[in-house]
Amino acid sequence: MAQDASINQRTSTRAPEDMPTSFGFTTVGEGQKQALVDDVFHKVADRYDVMNDMMSAGMHRVWKDAMVSVLAPPKSGARAWRLLDVAGGTGDIATRVVEKSGRTAKAIVCDINGSMLGVGKDRAAKAGLSDHITFSQGNAEDLPFPDKTFDAYTIAFGIRNVPDIPKALREARRVLKRGGRFLCLEFSEVDVPGLDKIYDAFSFNAIPAMGKMVTGDGEPYRYLVESIRKFPRQERFAEMIQEAGFEQVTFRNYSGGIAALHSGWKL
């Protein structure tokens, strides 16, 4: 299903410098993107998993399980192993990690969107995980945590919604301990001939229509589809992770590049 790749295969035409003013295919003013993105996630918070099911044909669940398997949180230790999951308001990744650890890991979910955090808190309480997962409202570009706090940092399908991605990557490295691992799962560029055209047709035609049918509003889903096409290619994003100071940077494509898992270490 997946294959490791090095980081210098080709140069991206999806310019990272455009991301701070790119709201999907619409160019917005400096400082305007974050509020627009927040509004999208306020609208879809209650249907977030449904949204990911639509955008990935249900495969996001398989990719998330693979991500947690790669992370391999320890099941025992002299001290609590700590995870920071950023832009993970519903607690989807944090729940998987805590369960994978045999409920020995501690996780903090940090999200800028209060509606998403509300969904996550409710789910954690229902699952009996309130003692293992805590929720904190904060910005990925300016994390409210001290240096060298966490053993791992994860972000799944959230980095492309951050206006200043290089700043968020530097913050990720700052809050990690030495030997800590960064993992980012994100929709990416399809690299299988033929599949790219099928995926584009499905994304631009079916997903907004299904979003409107499910929630009554297709525009948030149109933004999310467009934002995938503006995000840097796998190789360029891996370079950005390396530029932020991470080492041993690799990525692994899933499902022909529909999604990619990026890894880096703070050494």
N, C-alpha and C positions, 0 to 999 in steps of 0.2 A: 504493500500500500504506500510505502514511503521510501524515500531515498535521500541520503545525506548529500549536500552539495557544498562546494567551496564558494567564496564570496566575490570572486573577481571574473565572472564569466562574460558580463556585458554591462553596458551603461544604460541606466534607466532613462526613458523619455518622459516619465511621470515625475516632474521636477519637485523635489521635497520643498524647495523654497516657495512654491505656490500654495502649500498646505495651509498656512495661517490665514489666507484670504480666499480659500476654496471651500465653498459650501456646496458640495456636489459639483455640478458643472457651472454653478453660478459664482461669480467673483464678488466678494463682499469687502467692505472696508476693514482696515486694521482694527482689531478688537471686537468685531461684530460676530465672529464665527461662534464663539463659545455660547452666547445667549441663544443663538439659533439652534445649535446642537442640543442645548438643554431643553428647549421647547420640544424637539423631536422625541427625546426620551421621556419627558413628562407624559407625552401622548401615548407612547407605546409600552410604558412600564408594566402595566398589568398583562400585556400580551407579548412580553419580550421573548419568551421561549417559543411561542407560536411564530413570532417574527423570524427567529433563527431557524426554526423548522422549515419555514417557507423559503428562506434565502439559501438554505443548504440541502433542501429535500430530506431533512432529518439527519443529515450526516454530521452536523455540529456535535451531536452527542458522542459519536464515535471518535471524532477528532479531540474532543475534550478528554475523553477517557484515555486516549493515546498520550495527550499532553501530561496528564497526571502520572501515567505509567513511566514516562521519561523522567519526570521530576523525582519519582520514587521517594516520597517522604519516609523517614525512618519510623519504625514502629515502637522503638524504645530508645532510651538514652538517659544520661544523668541530668539533663536539663530539657525543658520544653523546646521543641523545634518550632520556629516561628515563621509564618508565611505572611507576606503582604500581597493581597490580590487587589489590583487597581482597576478601576472602571468595571468592577464586578458586582454591581449593586445588588443583584438578585441572589448572590451567594452561591451560584452554580459551581464555580471552580473551587471555592473554599470548602464547600460541602464535600465535594469529591475528594479533596486532599485530606481533610480531617478523617473521613471514613477510610481512605486508603491507609492512613497511619494507625488504624485501630483506635481512633479517637485519642491519640496521644499528642498530636500536633495542635498548635494554637494558630488561629488565623485572624487577621484583621482585613476586612473588606473596606476599601477606601473608594468612594465614588463622589463626584461633584454633584450628582443629581439626587435630591432628597426623595423623589418618587420611587426611584429604583431601590434606594436603601430601605424604604418602607416595605417594599415587596420582600426584600432579602431578610429583614428582621422577622417578619411574619413567618416566612418559610423555616428559618432557623429555629424559631420557637416551637413550631409544629413538629419539627424533626428531633426535638430534644437536644439541640446543639448550641443553645444560648451560652453555655459555659465554655464552649470551644471556639465560637466565632463571634467576634464583635464587629460593629459597623461604625465607620467614621466618615463624616462628610469632609471632603478635601479635594484639592486640585492636583492632578498628576504633575503639573509644572512647578508646584510648590508644596511638596508633601509635608504634612504636619507631624513629622516624626524625626527623632534625632539621628545623627550619623550612625552607621554600623549597627543597626537594630535588628535586621531580619536575616534569616538563613536563605530565603528565597523570595523572589518577586515574580508574580505572574500577572499577565494582562491578556485577556481573550476577547477579540473582536472589539477592542476599545481604542487602540493606539491611533487608528486612522481618524478618530474624532477629536483628537487633541490638536489644538492649533499649532503649538510650538513643540514638535516631536523631539528635536534634539535636546531641548531643555528637559523634557520629561524623561528622556533616556539618561541624562546626567543625574537627575534626581533619583532614578532607579538605582544607579550605581552608588550614589551617596548613602542611601539608607541600607544597603546590603553590607553584611559583615564580610571580612576577607574569606574567600572560599565560597561566597554566596553565589547563587545561580539566578540568572534572568531568563525567563521563558515568555515568549510572546506568540500567541496564536492569532492569525489574522487572515481574512479573505485576501487573496492575492491574484497573480496573473496566471491564467491557464496556459500551460505549455504543451498541450496535446493538440495537434492539428485536427480540426473538425469539432472537437469538444468545445473550443473557444467560441465558435459561432453558435452552437446549440445553447451554451450557457448564457451568452449575451441575449439571444432571443428570449430565453426563459426569464432572465433577470429583468429586462426592460419592459417586456410585455405582460408576463404573468404575475410577477411579484407585486407591483403597484396595484394591479387589479384585485389580487387576493387580499392585499392589505386593506383596500377600500371595502371589500366584502366583509372582512372580519371585524374591522374597527370603524368603518364608515369614513375613513380618510386615507387615501392612497399616497398623499404627498410625502409623509415621513419615510415611507418605504422607497419612494423614488429617490430621495436624498441618499438613503443608505446604499442603494444600488449604485448610484453615481459616485459616491465616495470611495467605493472599491476601485473604480477605474482611475481615480486620481491618486491613489496611494502608490508609493514607489514600488517598483518591481522588487522581487525577492533579493536579487544581488545588491541593488542599491540600498535597500533597507538594512541588509546585513552590514554593509559598509558604514552606515550611520550608527549602528550599534557599536561597531569597532571604534568609530571616531569618538564615541562617548566614553571610551576608556575600557570597554570590556575586552576580554581575551578569549581565545579558543572559540571564536564566533562561527557558528554553522547554521544552516537551515535545512529543513526537511519538508518537501512538498507532500501534500495529501490530496488524493483524488485528482491527480493530473494538474495540480497547482491551484485548484479552486481555493484551497487554504494552504498556509505554510506555517510551520512551527520554527521560530527562531530561538536560538540558544546562545548565551554568553556567560562568562564567569568573571567575577571580581577576584583577581588573583594578586 
